[in-house]
C-alpha cells in the first residue's frame, strides 16, 4: 500500500502579518509550522503504515525553506519526502496549487501506484478547503472530505469504509481505492517521533522537483498567472453590538416558558421546524 500525504508549511497564525498594499500574507520574518490540520492527515497515514506496512510519501509545494516541514514529517515516521519548488509556483492560489500538486501526485503514481492521498481539511492561512477536492477532481479520484474515522480497509477488494462528518450527523461511506481523503480535526493526535527517525530525517536527501520535473503540463496555469483569485480586502470581523436579553421568572416553569417564548419570537420558523421533526420521529417510531 502506498499513501501520499500533502502538507503545507504555513506562517504561525499567532504572528501573522498582512501586506498593506497587496493584501497577501507576509511570510518574511514570521515563524513557520506544519499546517495543524495536515498533522491529522499525516498521523492517519502513519497508522496505516503501522497496520498494513504502507509506504508514506510526504509532498509539499513551497520555497526552499519548506524543507523544514518535510523533515519534521520524516521525524514522525514518513518514509519519503518531495518538495515542489520553482519560481513559477510563486503566488499560487488554490486552483494553481491543486494543479501543481495533482501533477506531482500523478508522477509519483507512475513509478509507485498510489492507494490513498491524504490532506488536511483546510489550511490556517487560507481556510478555503479547496486544494484537496481540487486534487481529487483533477486526478479523477474518489473524494472523501471531512472524514472523522477510517473504519476499515479491504486491500484485496480495494475498498475503504469511512465516517464522514456532515451537518445532519455522521455518514458511513464505502468507496473504491484509489481515493483522496481530507481528515477532520481532533480525529487523532500526532505521535512523538523516535530518535532513529530524527537522525534519519537530518541525514535524508530531499527530492526537489521543479515544475518541469514534476510533470506540470503547462506552467502558465501555475503561480500568479494561473491564479484567478483576487484578494480585495483583509480585515478583522466587526464585533457584534447586540446586547443579551435577560430572562426572568418566579418559578422554573415560568422561567422556561419565558425562554421558549423569547426563542420562538426571535426565530419565527423554529417552532414549526421542531414540531415537524417531532412529528416525523413519531411516525418513524
N, C-alpha and C positions, 0 to 999 in steps of 0.2 A: 504493500500500500504506500502511495506517495501523496503527501499532503503539502500544499503550499500555503503559507501564511503571509498576507500582505499587511505590512505595518507602516507607520509613518512617524517620523521624528517631528515633534511639534514644539512650539515655544511653551514654556511653563506659563500657564494661564494666570498665575499669581503675579507675574512680572511682565505681562504683555503690553506692547505699545502699538499705536496705530499711526501711520504716516499721515500728517495733516493735509497733504495735497492729493496723494493717490488713494487714500483711504484703505490701504493694504497693510497687513501686519508687518511690522518692522522686526526682523529676526536678529539683526546685528546687536550683539551685546546682551541678548536675552538667553538665559539658560534653556536648554532643550531637554526633552524627555521623550520616551516612547509614549505615543498616544495611549492613555489609560484604557480605552475601550479595546484596543488591539491586544492588550495583555490577556483579556478573557479568551480571545480567539487563539492566542499562542498557547495558553495553558490547555485548552481543549485539544489542540493538535498534539501536544506532548502527552496527553492522556491516551490518545490513540496510538502513539508510539509505545507507551507502556503496555497497552493491551494487545496490539497487533504487530508490534515491531515496525511501525510505519516510519518512513523516512520523512523528515520535516525540513522543508526548504523555506527560508525566510526571504522575502522580497520587499524592497523599498525603492522609492524614487526620490531623489533629492540631491543636494550638493555633496561634496566630498565629506563634509563633516557628519553626514547621515550614517557613516560607517560606525559611529558610536552606538547608534540604536541597534544595528545589526550585531555588533559584538556583544551587546547586552543580551540580545535574544539567544546568542550562542552560549552564553554563560548559563542560561536556563535549561539548555539541553537540545536546542535546534541543531540539525546536522550540517546544513549548508546555508550560505547567505549570499545574496546577489544584490548589488547596488546599481540602479539605473541612474547614471549621472551624465548630463550633457547640457550645454547651454541652451540647446533647442528646447529643453523642458521648462526653462525658467518662466514663471508667471502662469503656469498651467492652472486652469480651473478644473472642476470635477469632470467635465466632458473630455478635456485633453488628458487629464490624469488617467481616467479609465481606458482611454485609447492606448496610451503608452504601456500601462500595466498589463492590459489584455494581450498586447503583442509579446511582451516578455513572458507571460504565463504560457502562451501558445508555443513559444520557442522552447521553454523548459519541458513542456509536454512532448516535444518531438523526440527527445532522447530518453525521457523517463516519464511515461504516461501518468497523468495526474488523476487521482480519485476524488479529492476534495480540495477546494480553495476556501480558506478561512479569511474573514475580515472582521474588524470590529464593527459595531452597528453604525458608528459615525466617528468623526474626529472632533476634538475640542476646539480646534482653530477654525473650523468651517461649519460643523454641526448640520451638514446637509443630508448625510446618509445616502449619498448618490453614487459614490465610487464603486462600492460592492455590487449593487444591482447593475451598474454600467458595465462592469467587467463581465458579469454573467450574461448580459444581453449580447455583448459583442462576441462572446465565445459560445453562445447558444448552450449555456449550462443550465441545469435545473436550479432554480433560485429559491433559497430558504432564508428569509430575513427574520430578524428579531427572535432567534432561536434561544430558548432558555435551557434546553436539555437535549442531549443526544441519547435517545432511548436504546437503540440497537443498530448494529450494522451487520449485514449478511454479505460477507466478502464473496462467496460463491455466486449468489444471485445478484450481487452488486446493487443492493438496495439498502436504504437508510431510513430509519424512523426517528422523528424529532418532535419535540414540543415547541410550538411557536406561540409567543405571547401576542394576543390580539385584544381589541377593545372589549369584546364580549366574553373573554375568558382565555382559555388555552386551546389551541388547535393541535391535534395529533396528525402529523403529515407523514406520508410514506412516499418515497420517490426513488428514482434510479440514480446511480452514480455514473459519470462524474457530476458533481453539483457544487454550488457555491453557497456557503453558509455565513451569515453575519450574526455574530454572537451578541446576546444582550448582556448588559452589565450585571454584576453581582451573581453570575451563574457559577463562578468558581473563584479560586484565589491562586494567583501565580505562585509557583513553588520557589523555594530557595535553590539557587544554583549550587552545584557541587564545586569543590576546589579543582577537581580534574577538568571540569568544563570551563572553569575560569582560566586555567592555564591554556587550554586548547583554544579558547576564544582569543587570547592575547597573541598566540602564535599563528592563528588562522590567516590564510591569504584570501582576502575577499575577492570575489569575482565582480569586476566592474564592466558594465555594458554601456556603450554609447547608444544613441538612437538607432544607428545602423546595425550595431552588434546585437541589439535587442530585437531586430527584425521588424522595426516600425516601418510600415509600407510608405507613409507619406508624412514627412516631418512638418509640413505646413499645418497638420492637424494637431501639432503639439505646441506647448508654450503659449505665449500671448496671441500668436497668430491663429491658433486653433481654439481659443477660449472666447466664446461669445458672451460670457458673464461680465457684467459691468457693476462694480460696487459704487452705488450712487452716494451712500452716506453711511457712516458708522456712528452710532450714538447709544448712550445708556437709556434704558426704558424709563419713562416718566413714572414717578411714584404715584400710586393711587391716592386720591384725596377723600374717598368715600369713608364716612365715619361708621363705626359699629352701631348697630341698633340694639338698645337694651331690651331684654325680655324680662318681664316681671310677672309675678303671680303669687297668690297667697298659699296655694297648695301645689303639690307636684302635678296633680291633674290639670289644674288651671294653667300652670306654667307650660306643660307640654302642649296643651291646646292652643295657647297663645303662640308658641313656637311654630306649630303646624300651620296656623292661620297666617302667620307672617311669611313663612316659606311659600305657601300657595299664592299669596298675593304678590310676592316678588317674582315668582316664576309661574305664570298662569298655566303653562302646559304640564307642570309637574304632576298635579293631581290626576289628570286624565291619563298620563303615562303610567303612573303607579297602579291605577285601577285596572288598566288594560293588562299590565303584567300579572297582577293578582288573578285576573280572570283567566288568562292563558295558562297560568300554573295550575289553577283549579281544574281546568279542562284536561290538562295533561295527566294530573293525578287520578 
